[in-house]
Amino acid sequence: MDWINDISMKLQQPFVFPNGGFEPIVINNPTVQFRWQTVFITGEITFSTFENIIDNEVFNFDIDFVRPKSDGSMMLVGKPVQIKIALEHGTVNDNFDVKMRQEDFEETVQRLLRNSESDFLSQYHWMVLTMHQNQRGKEIGHETIWNLINYDDDKLIENWDDLVGQASLQFISQQGLVDDFMNNVEENDFSTDDLSQIFNQAKDQLTDKDNPMGNVLSKMFGNEDDFQEAISESMNQMMGMFGGIDEDEDEDFEEEQAYLIADEVIEEHLDMLEIPYETEGDDLYHFIHKSDLTGKTYDCTVVTEEDYLKTITVYDRKLTKDKWAGLYRLLNSLNNILNFGKLVLIEDDEIIVLRTELPNPIVTVPDELITDMMDENWVCANEVFNILDYFLDGKLTYEQALEEAEDSFM
């Protein structure tokens, strides 16, 4: 039965998981593979998406069942990450025929992509197997418990519980070493020299010429000396957490001042543009933005919280479920075309929002980055919401909407 063992297709557009109203999970250059009784997707994600998967346990990610790959796990910040995920076997059985041929497989995948309510598009029905970066001919990254399962087992469904149990034991057998390490950390049972060596390795990774984030950060700090000083200060603060170096007693005060500086930039920009705004608490600015293109007004917020800034503009039309299938197809493509921001359909509220983010405003950055983030959001919102209006009103086909987007943003 070898003819059913390896069927695959390369998708022309990124694979976008809506992710329940949170930041969507986008897999670029995706390939969908059907092997034996399992469906896999391989592709590329951004480093921020990699962090999102870890922080929010996307694709059934569990930090207790993750281990480094044989070549190591030290990821380069800002560099894209290769990912492989598998569809849970129950969902495979519901949608795929084990004896299907290539044309049947392609037709099934396209049908599922058009159905916004299918389990195929829900991150909760997928399992992340591996995430890694290709560094100098090596695969640096992580594998999860799900990667230790034999998906070619001819009795995969019947043996599922046993296969998962065996994979779990492989991780549990290493847990004692992990527990010892964490106990040593909690008891400060590390010398300053040991910690210094660890953090210096991290610093070398960050400043490596192959790390694309290094050049960006260096420019942000002004020159190489300032960059090195800032990185060294950050490492000293991290070591202070373990008792190796005393933390500055004024650290909380300095962080608060950084927030105040960001707030001042936001307020000055809104005042300069003569845009009235309201504040909610210490971390949210609300105002109305008027489109120069259409004259329409949109609700906007700028949020400052958890060490980042985010601008959100809300599309002014409610979108009922009967329009979601066509919209998801268009949003998947628009998210690939837009130079800035991400379009997200918030299903609970039946609205579309456009988000732009500036990570880590606590780090000293030029004021222009904050104002650019806001301005870029409004420019994109003016253009893309106008395209959505014409598409929903039937004045543009799907293909014409993409052409308009490419003219505006490419």
Buried (B, 14 or more C-beta within 10 A) or exposed (E): EEEBEEBBBEBEBBBBBBBEBBBBBBBBBBBBBBBBBBBBBBBBBBBBBBBBBBEBEBBBBEEEBBBEBEBEBBBBBBBBBBBBBBBBBEBBEEBBEEEBEEEBBBEBBEEBBEBBEBBBBBBEBBBBBBBBBBBEEEBBBBBBBBBBBEBEBEEBEEBBEEBBEEBBEEBEEEEEEEEEEEEEBEEEEBEEEEBBEBBEEBBEBBBEEEBBBBEEBBEBBEEEEEBBEBBEEBBBEBBBEBBBBEBEEEEEEEEEEBBEBBBEBBBEBBEEEEBEBEBEEEBBBBBEBEBEEEEBEBBBBBBBEEEBBBBBBBBBBEBEEEBBBBBBBBBBBBBBBBEBBBBBBBBEEBBBBBBBBBEEBBEEBEBEEBBBBBBBBBBBBBBBBBBBBBBBEEEBEEEEBBEBBEEBBE
